[in-house]
Amino acid sequence: MTQPATDALALRLGAHLLSDGTGTRFRLWTTTATTVAVQVDGTQYPMASQGGGLYEAVLPVKEGARYKFVLDGSLWPDPYARFLPDGVHGEAEVTDLSRYQWQHTDWSGLALSDCVFYELHVGTFTPEGTYRAAQERLPYLKALGITAVELMPVAAFAGERGWGYDGVALYAPFAPYGTPQDLQAFIDAAHGLGLGVFLDVVYNHFGPDGNYLSVYSPQYFTDRFASLWGEGLDYAELHMRRYITANARMWLRDYRLDGLRLDATQAMQDDSPYHILQELADEVHHLRGTHLLLAEDYRNLPELVTDYHLDGIWVDDFHHQMRVTLSEDQDGYYSTYDGGAEALAHCINRGWVFEGQWWPLEDRPRGKPADVLTAPSLVYYIQNHDQVGNRALGDRIHHLSHVSDAQFRAASMLLLTLPMSPLLFMGQEWAASTPFAFFSDHHGELGAAVTEGRKKEFESFASFVDEDVLDPQAKQTFELAKLNWAEQESGEHAKTLALYRTLLHLRRSDPVLQNRDRHNLTAGSAGNNDLLWTRTVTSAGERLLLWNLSAKDLTLATLSLPFALPPRVILGSEPLTELSQTLLSQTLPAHQAVLLGNL
C-alpha cells in the first residue's frame, strides 16, 4: 500500500518563518503566470522560479508582516495563508504557529468509545462569539459530562458570519473568532480539563466567494465530477491532494486537535488508485497520539471504516426515524421513514435503516449492512446543525408544538443509554429556546441568490410558505441563533438539564452502560407499537429501557415482553418522586421512559 506522503511540498507553499529567525520564505505554485512577486507591507519583491511552476523569495521579514502575491502584475490573496485578519479578500499575515507555549503536553487523545460529542458553532455558542468566550464555558461542558467538543468549520470564509461550510482559505482560522493562538489556547484549555477537541472540515468543495486557487492554477479543479456546491476538486492532481492532506496534518499537529469530522464524504469523488479518504486516514493515524476521522455520509457504507480506515460515520437514519416518531413529519426526505417503536428498534438492532433497500430519492439502492461496525463507529444524534439549521425556521425538535418536553427528555434518555457514540448539538441539554437557522453574509447578487435559493429549498415541504423562511442574509437570523445561557436553570430547561447531567454520569459510571459492545444490545417493540424497549445484558448485569411513545399510560403487565422486568428503578425521564417504584413497575405514563436494572 502507498505510504502517507510527506507534507514537504505543501509546507513550502505560502509564507513560513525560517527556523533560525532571520526571515520568511514565500513560495507559490502557478500554471497561469509568467512573472511572479510578493508584496510585503506595501513593497513588491520578485520571486525566483524554482521550476515546475514553483516560485520562491526569502525575505528578512518577521511575524506580523502583511502580504499578497503578485501574478503578472495583479495582486491576489494567498490560498495557503495561515491567517487572514482582514478577511478572505485581504492581505495574509505571516504567522508562527509554533510560538504558542502548550501547557498540557501529556494529552494523547481519546478513544472513540469514550467520546460524547458536543457540536458547537463558535459564533453563536456565546454572546461574544469568540474562541476565548467559548473557552470560558469549557468547565461547564466538563461538568455536564461531555468528553469531546466538536467545532463547526473555522476555516476562513467570506463575510462576518456564517456556518463555515463555504470556507475558501482552509489553512486560516476565521478571523472574527480570534487569532490562531486563541484557537490553540482553546484546545489547550480543553485538554487540561480532559476534553478532546474535534473540527468539522470541508474537503469536498469550496465556497462561492474568495476561492483563489484557480487563479494560481485551474488544475486544482476538474469537470470529471459534478458538485452541488461548485467546481469538482481534482484529488488526482498532486497540489490539490497535498492541499487537503497537509491541511489535515496542520490541524492535528500544529493545533493539536484530536480528530476531524469530514463533511459530506459522498461528494469526495476520486478516481485515483489511492482514494483521498484512505490517504487522509493513513496520514492521520500515522501521527503521534490518538487521532480520529469521522465521516458525514448518508450512503450507509461500512467500507468507509473497514476499507478506507475512517473511524466512524454519522448515522442520519437514527435521527430521521426519531424525527418521524416524535413529530410525524414526513415532508421531503422524511417520507422514506416509518417512525414508531418498531422502526426505531429495527434501526438500533441493524445500526441504520437502509442496507440495500431501494432509495426513492435517488432511484437506486442505498446502503449495506452495518454488521461489521462496532457501536462506537456509529455516531447517533437526535439533533445536529444540519437537522436543525436546514429547516425554514431553524426550529429544534422540541420547538414543535406536538413534541412535548417529556417526549424530548425520553428521546434523550434513549440516545444516551445506547452504546453508540452520542452527539449533542449545543443547547440541546437544556432544550434551548433559541433557533439555529442557516445564516450567511454575502454581498450583492450572491447574497440575493442565497436568499432566493433558501426559499426554493423548501418548496417540497408542504407545511412552509416563503414568508416562513428566515432570511439567511439578515443579521437578525444570526443573532437569534445565539444561545440564551440565562434560561438553562429555570422551569423545563432546568429539568431537562438535570436529566442530561444524570444520564451522562450514568453513561460513564454504570458498569453495564459503560459497555460498548453491540452484541450485548437488543431492541424491540410491544403494545401495538406503543412501547420501545432496549435491553443490554453483560456480565455486570442487565439494563432495560422502556419508552412509552403513546399519549396514554401503558400497563406493563398486559404487554407481551420476552423477558421479566428487572426489579430496580434506576432513572426515569421524569422525576420519580411522584410515583412509587411499585406503581412504576406496573404502569408507564404517557411519553415517559424508565431505566430498570437488576443490580
Residue, then its C-alpha position, 0 to 999 in steps of 0.5 A: m500500500t502507498q505510504p502517507a506522503t510527506d507534507a514537504l511540498a505543501l509546507r513550502l507553499g505560502a509564507h513560513l518563518l525560517s527556523d533560525g529567525t532571520g526571515t520568511r520564505f514565500r513560495l507559490w505554485t502557478t500554471t497561469a503566470t509568467t512573472v511572479a512577486v510578493q508584496v510585503d507591507g506595501t513593497q513588491y519583491p520578485m520571486a525566483s522560479q524554482g521550476g515546475g511552476l514553483y516560485e520562491a523569495v526569502l525575505p528578512v521579514k518577521e511575524g506580523a508582516r502583511y502580504k499578497f502575491v503578485l501574478d503578472g502584475s495583479l495582486w491576489p490573496d494567498p490560498y495557503a495563508r495561515f491567517l487572514p485578519d482582514g478577511v478572505h479578500g485581504e492581505a495574509e499575515v505571516t504567522d508562527l504557529s509554533r510560538y504558542q507555549w502548550q501547557h498540557t503536553d501529556w494529552s494523547g487523545l481519546a478513544l472513540s468509545d469514550c467520546v460524547f460529542y458536543e457540536l458547537h458553532v463558535g459564533t453563536f455558542t456565546p454572546e461574544g462569539t469568540y474562541r476565548a468566550a467559548q473557552e470560558r464555558l469549557p468547565y461547564l461542558k466538563a461538568l455536564g459530562i461531555t468528553a469531546v467538543e466538536l467545532m463547526p468549520v473555522a476555516a476562513f470564509a467570506g463575510e462576518r458570519g456564517w456556518g463555515y461550510d463555504g470556507v475558501a482559505l482552509y489553512a486560516p482560522f476565521a478571523p472574527y473568532g480570534t487569532p490562531q493562538d486563541l484557537q490553540a489556547f482553546i484546545d489547550a484549555a480543553h485538554g487540561l480539563g480532559l476534553g478532546v477537541f474535534l473540527d468539522v472540515v470541508y474537503n469536498h468543495f469550496g465556497p462561492d466567494g474568495n476561492y483563489l486557487s484557480v487563479y494560481s492554477p485551474q488544475y486544482f479543479t476538474d469537470r470529471f465530477a459534478s458538485l452541488w456546491g461548485e467546481g469538482l476538486d481534482y484529488a488526482e492532481l498532486h497540489m490539490r491532494r497535498y492541499i487537503t492532506a497537509n491541511a489535515r496534518m496542520w490541524l492535528r499537529d500544529y493545533r493539536l486537535d484530536g480528530l476531524r469530522l469530514d463533511a459530506t464524504q459522498a461528494m469526495q469523488d476520486d478516481s485515483p488508485y489511492h482514494i483521498l479518504q484512505e490517504l487522509a486516514d493513513e496520514v492521520h493515524h500515522l501521527r503521534g497520539t490518538h487521532l480520529l476521522l469521522a465521516e458525514d455520509y448518508r450512503n450507509l457504507p461500512e467500507l468507509v471504516t473497514d476499507y478506507h480506515l475512517d473511524g466512524i460515520w454519522v448515522d442520519d437514519f437514527h435521527h430521521q426515524m426519531r424525527v418521524t416518531l416524535s413529530e410525524d413529519q414526513d415532508g421531503y426526505y422524511s417520507t422514506y421513514d416509518g417512525g414508531a417503536e418498531a422502526l426505531a428498534h429495527c434501526i438500533n438492532r441493524g445500526w441504520v435503516f437502509e442496507g440495500q433497500w431501494w432509495p426513492l430519492e435517488d432511484r437506486p439502492r442505498g446502503k449495506p449492512a452495518d454488521v461489521l461496525t462496532a457501536p462506537s463507529l456509529v455516531y447517533y444524534i437526535q439533533n445536529h446543525d444540519q437537522v436543525g439549521n436546514r429547516a425554514l425556521g431553524d426550529r429544534i425538535h422540541h420547538l414543535s408544538h406536538v413534541s412535548d418536553a417529556q417526549f424530548r427528555a425520553a428521546s434523550m434518555l434513549l440516545l444516551t443509554l445506547p452504546m453508540s457514540p452520542l452527539l449533542f448539538m449545543g443547547q440541546e441539554w437544556a432544550a434551548s429556546t433559541p433557533f439555529a437557522f442557516f445564516s450567511d453574509h454575502h454581498g450583492e447578487l450572491g447574497a440575493a441568490v442565497t436568499e432566493g435559493r433558501k426559499k426554493e429549498f423548501e418548496s417540497f415541504a408542504s407545511f412552509v410558505d416563503e414568508d416562513v423562511l428566515d432570511p439567511q442574509a439578515k443579521q437578525t437570523f444570526e443573532l437569534a441563533k445565539l444561545n440564551w445561557a440565562e434560561q438553562e436553570s429555570g422551569e423545563h430547561a432546568k429539568t431537562l438539564a438535570l436529566y442530561r447531567t444524570l444520564l451522562h454520569l450514568r453513561r460513564s459510571d454504570p458498569v453495564l452502560q459503560n459497555r460498548d459492545r453491540h452484541n450485548l444490545t437488543a431492541g424491540s417493540a410491544g403494545n401495538n407499537d406503543l412501547l420501545w424497549t432496549r435491553t443490554v445484558t453483560s456480565a455486570g448485569e442487565r439494563l432495560l429501557l422502556w419508552n412509552l411513545s403513546a399519549k396514554d399510560l401503558t400497563l406493563a403487565t398486559l404487554s407481551l415482553p420476552f423477558a421479566l422486568p428487572p426489579r430496580v428503578i434506576l432513572g426515569s425521564e421524569p422525576l420519580t418522586e411522584l410515583s412509587q417504584t411499585l406503581l412504576s413497575q406496573t404502569l408507564p405514563a404517557h411519553q415517559a421512559v424508565l431505566l430498570g436494572n437488576l443490580 
